[in-house]
Amino acid sequence: MLIQRVALLYKKMAAIVLVKNAAQVTTRQSFISNLKGLSKSGECHSSRYSRITLPLTTWSSRTAGVRFTSQGTVGRSAAGGRSSRRGVLALSGAAVISAAAAVVGFVANVNHFQRAEMATLGRKGEMCTRMEMLIMDTQAEFCKALQEVDGGTFKVDRWERTEGGGGISCVMQDGKVFEKAGVNVSVVFGNLTEEAARQMKSRGKVLKGKDGKLPFCAMGVSSVIHPKNPHIPTVHFNYRYFEIEEEDGRKQWWFGGGTDLTPVYVNKEDAFHFHNTLKEACDKHHPQYYPDFKKWCDRYFYVRHRGETRGIGGIFFDDLDGPSQEEAFGFVKSCARTVVPCYLPIVYKHLDDAFTDQEKDWQQVRRGRYVEFNLVYDRGVKFGLATPGSRIESILMSLPLTARWEYMHEPAHGTREAEMLEVLRNPKEWL
């Protein structure tokens, strides 16, 4: 099944420009050997990646009926058209560090698919490995959909964490549709710091380490999209998995994440579509998931010092460790597969909407509120900043390219801006 998923995944990828990370990094020997194999087969050149295109593939989002197309070639050897046996990028660990593995695809002959050796990731059936596959698939699919509607190109930046692990940051700035679009994948491991452990304990996690150390593995995919047009809402999603090994060798694990929408103006049809798509995914697993996680989302994305929510919500959950690991993973997978169909139809709907300078100014003010929440309250940002070796650029990827703070700003009564503020101060049921 893993080989088939790899083959399916690389067919979905779009042509994306890969850029070399400016920082000097030390890669694992397994990654180096695979990279040399690619170089010999002519698929990339030394340490500098070139544009790689993929086979002609037409695919559809799972529920929205939106179709996308990519075109190109991949996996040709210099010797005469066969896929290189060595030109296979490793999947786990080093693959997450390699931009080519995460976004451009798992190239060459999948029959000779290889996995890098990584301390935290073992057999293909282990949850860490399966979750890594899911987040890489989600990143690739969402980047493909965004690039198709915008016409721009993502820059793909690979990074490595000295303490263990790494990630891929995909960012498209100042495009035709999106002012800033970021989709990040990270897989990190090592020992949890005391500060990070205290954050876990404050949420009810009782963790017992050995000699003050808590080996952990954390991975996730996160994205924030800031469109240029104020009638296209900002969207955010994050799905993650955390695993900790305690002193006695037992593992504690849990999933978290969610998807939420932050419009600048109220649009009831958009709100219904967004929430209903999420509800359908939740209802496949438990009828109480959507109402519970919708309320959790409204509570979590609340800017307390402003007395308003960040947006119109969606779903949010954390510390999900039941009813079983398999069932929890299945739920997370269903949620991750909604990110394209819940958002892209809204983007296409408002692509050609005209807007005024006043509407653009209001968008800038609302983005300021977005920044305030992320820097003051967001748990993921706080955890990232507390984790040694974290990449600040990736953590703060969620911040918009532009924003505005006006002193004592209050919209005039009866305006569409005032209507939006009323919804943010009093969250609604959209279904």
Residue pairs with C-beta under 8 A, 6 or more apart in sequence:
2 113
2 124
2 133
3 110
3 111
3 113
5 133
5 137
6 91
6 106
6 110
6 113
7 106
7 110
9 105
9 106
9 133
9 136
9 137
9 140
10 54
10 74
10 104
10 105
10 106
10 107
10 110
11 54
11 55
11 57
11 59
11 105
12 57
12 59
12 70
12 137
12 140
12 141
12 144
13 54
13 70
13 103
13 104
13 105
13 140
13 144
14 54
14 68
14 70
14 143
14 144
14 147
14 148
15 51
15 52
15 53
15 54
15 70
15 71
15 72
15 153
16 52
16 103
16 104
16 143
16 147
16 153
16 154
16 156
16 170
17 51
17 153
17 154
17 155
17 156
18 49
18 50
18 51
18 52
18 99
18 100
18 103
18 104
18 156
19 49
19 99
19 155
19 156
19 157
20 47
20 48
20 49
21 157
21 158
21 159
23 159
25 97
25 158
25 159
25 160
25 166
26 160
26 162
27 35
27 94
27 97
27 160
28 93
28 94
28 97
28 116
28 117
28 118
30 90
30 93
30 94
30 116
30 117
31 90
31 94
31 95
31 97
31 98
31 116
33 86
34 86
34 87
34 88
34 89
34 90
34 94
34 98
34 114
34 116
35 44
35 98
36 86
37 84
37 85
37 86
37 87
37 88
38 44
38 84
38 86
38 87
38 89
38 100
38 107
38 108
39 45
39 46
40 78
40 84
40 86
40 87
41 76
41 77
41 78
41 83
41 84
41 86
41 87
41 108
42 76
42 77
42 78
43 52
43 74
43 75
43 76
43 84
43 87
43 107
43 108
44 50
44 52
44 100
49 99
49 100
52 72
52 74
52 100
52 104
52 105
52 107
53 70
53 71
53 72
53 73
53 74
54 70
54 71
54 72
54 73
54 74
54 104
54 105
55 70
55 71
55 72
55 73
55 74
56 69
56 70
56 71
56 72
57 69
57 70
57 71
58 67
58 68
58 69
59 67
59 68
60 66
60 67
60 68
61 68
61 145
61 340
61 341
61 344
62 337
62 338
62 340
62 341
63 277
63 280
63 338
63 341
64 340
64 341
64 344
64 345
66 145
66 340
66 341
66 344
66 345
66 348
68 144
68 145
68 148
69 148
70 144
74 105
74 107
74 108
75 83
75 84
75 87
75 107
75 108
75 109
76 82
76 83
77 83
77 84
77 87
83 107
83 108
83 109
84 108
84 109
85 108
85 109
85 112
86 108
87 107
87 108
87 109
88 106
88 107
88 108
88 109
88 110
88 112
88 113
88 114
89 95
89 98
89 100
89 101
89 106
89 107
90 98
90 101
90 114
90 115
90 116
91 101
91 106
91 113
91 114
91 115
91 116
91 129
91 132
91 133
92 115
92 116
92 118
92 121
92 128
92 129
92 132
92 187
93 116
93 117
93 118
93 120
93 121
93 165
93 187
94 101
94 116
94 118
95 101
95 102
95 106
95 115
95 116
95 136
96 102
96 132
96 136
96 165
96 166
96 167
96 168
96 185
96 186
96 187
96 219
97 158
97 159
97 160
97 165
97 166
97 167
97 168
98 158
99 156
99 157
99 158
99 168
100 107
101 136
102 136
102 139
102 140
102 156
102 158
102 168
102 185
103 139
103 140
103 143
103 154
103 156
103 168
103 170
104 156
105 140
106 113
115 121
115 124
115 129
118 189
119 164
119 189
120 128
120 164
120 165
120 189
120 217
120 243
121 128
121 129
121 132
121 187
121 217
122 128
122 129
123 129
124 130
127 241
127 243
127 253
127 325
127 329
128 217
128 219
128 241
128 243
130 329
131 219
131 241
131 329
131 332
132 187
132 219
134 221
134 239
134 329
134 332
134 333
134 336
135 185
135 219
135 220
135 221
135 239
135 336
136 185
136 221
137 336
138 221
138 239
138 336
138 337
138 339
139 168
139 170
139 183
139 184
139 185
139 221
139 223
141 339
141 340
142 183
142 223
142 339
142 340
143 154
143 170
143 183
145 340
145 344
146 154
146 172
146 178
146 181
146 183
146 225
147 153
147 154
147 172
149 177
149 344
149 347
149 348
149 351
150 172
150 175
150 176
150 177
150 178
150 181
151 175
151 176
151 177
152 172
152 175
152 176
152 178
153 172
154 170
154 171
154 172
154 181
154 183
155 170
155 171
155 172
155 173
156 168
156 169
156 170
157 168
157 169
157 170
157 171
157 393
158 166
158 167
158 168
159 166
159 167
159 168
159 169
159 391
159 394
160 166
161 167
161 188
161 190
161 389
161 390
161 391
162 389
163 188
163 190
163 191
163 388
163 389
164 188
164 189
164 190
164 389
165 186
165 187
165 188
165 189
165 190
166 186
166 187
166 188
167 184
167 185
167 186
167 187
167 188
167 391
167 394
168 184
168 185
168 186
169 182
169 184
169 391
169 393
169 394
169 397
170 182
170 183
170 184
171 180
171 181
171 182
171 397
172 178
172 180
172 181
172 182
173 179
173 180
173 181
173 401
174 180
174 401
175 181
175 228
176 228
177 227
177 228
177 229
177 232
177 347
177 351
178 225
178 226
178 227
178 228
179 226
179 227
179 228
179 400
179 401
179 402
180 224
180 225
180 226
180 400
180 401
181 223
181 225
181 226
182 223
182 224
182 225
182 397
182 398
183 221
183 222
183 223
184 221
184 222
184 223
184 394
184 397
185 219
185 220
185 221
186 218
186 219
186 220
186 391
186 394
187 217
187 218
187 219
188 217
188 218
188 219
188 387
188 389
188 390
189 215
189 216
189 217
189 218
190 215
190 216
190 388
190 389
191 213
191 214
191 215
191 216
192 200
192 207
192 209
192 213
192 214
192 215
192 216
192 244
193 386
193 387
193 388
194 212
195 386
196 383
196 386
196 387
197 207
197 209
197 214
199 379
199 382
199 383
199 386
200 207
200 244
201 207
203 318
203 319
204 319
205 252
205 319
207 214
207 244
207 246
207 252
208 246
208 247
208 248
209 246
209 247
210 246
210 247
214 244
214 245
214 246
215 244
215 245
216 242
216 243
216 244
216 245
217 242
217 243
218 240
218 241
218 242
218 243
219 240
219 241
220 238
220 239
220 240
220 241
220 257
221 237
221 238
221 239
221 240
221 336
222 236
222 237
222 238
222 239
222 240
222 380
222 397
222 398
223 235
223 236
223 237
223 238
223 339
224 234
224 235
224 236
224 397
224 398
225 234
225 235
225 236
225 343
226 234
226 367
226 400
226 401
227 233
227 234
227 347
229 350
229 351
229 353
229 355
230 264
230 265
230 355
230 359
230 360
230 362
230 363
231 264
231 265
231 267
231 350
231 353
231 355
231 359
232 346
232 347
232 350
232 351
232 353
233 261
233 262
233 263
233 264
233 270
233 311
233 346
234 261
234 262
234 263
234 311
234 367
234 370
234 400
235 259
235 260
235 261
235 262
235 339
235 343
236 259
236 260
236 262
236 398
237 257
237 258
237 259
237 260
237 336
237 339
238 256
238 257
238 258
238 380
239 255
239 256
239 257
239 258
239 332
239 335
239 336
240 255
240 256
240 257
240 380
241 253
241 254
241 255
241 332
242 253
242 254
242 255
242 256
243 251
243 252
243 253
244 251
244 252
244 253
245 251
246 252
252 321
253 321
253 325
254 318
254 319
254 320
254 321
255 317
255 320
255 321
255 328
255 329
255 331
255 332
256 317
256 318
256 319
256 320
257 316
257 317
257 318
257 332
257 335
257 336
258 293
258 296
258 297
258 300
258 314
258 315
258 316
258 317
258 335
259 278
259 314
259 315
259 335
259 338
259 339
259 342
260 297
260 301
260 310
260 311
260 312
260 313
260 314
260 315
260 316
261 270
261 271
261 274
261 311
261 312
261 313
261 314
261 343
262 310
262 311
262 312
262 366
262 370
263 270
263 271
263 311
263 312
263 420
264 359
264 362
264 363
264 366
264 420
265 359
265 362
265 416
265 417
265 419
265 420
266 312
266 416
266 419
266 420
266 423
268 430
270 346
270 349
271 312
271 428
271 430
272 430
272 431
273 342
273 345
273 346
274 312
274 314
274 342
274 343
274 346
274 430
275 294
275 313
275 314
275 430
275 431
276 431
277 338
277 341
277 342
278 290
278 294
278 314
278 315
278 335
278 338
278 342
279 290
279 431
280 338
281 334
281 335
281 337
281 338
282 289
282 290
282 293
282 315
282 331
282 334
282 335
283 289
283 290
284 334
285 327
285 330
285 331
285 334
286 331
289 315
289 317
289 331
290 315
292 317
293 315
293 316
293 317
294 313
294 314
294 315
296 315
296 316
296 317
297 313
297 314
297 315
297 316
298 309
298 313
298 427
300 316
301 309
301 310
301 311
301 313
301 316
301 373
302 308
302 309
302 310
302 377
303 309
303 310
303 369
303 372
303 373
303 376
303 377
304 377
305 372
305 376
306 369
306 372
307 425
308 369
308 421
308 424
308 425
309 424
309 425
309 427
310 369
310 370
310 373
310 424
311 424
312 423
312 424
312 427
312 428
312 430
313 427
315 335
318 379
320 328
320 331
320 332
321 328
322 328
361 404
362 411
362 417
364 402
364 403
364 404
365 404
365 405
365 406
365 409
366 420
367 400
367 402
367 403
367 404
368 403
368 404
368 405
370 400
370 403
371 399
371 400
371 403
374 381
374 398
374 399
375 381
378 398
380 395
381 395
381 396
381 398
384 390
384 394
384 395
385 392
385 395
411 417
411 418
411 420
411 421
412 418
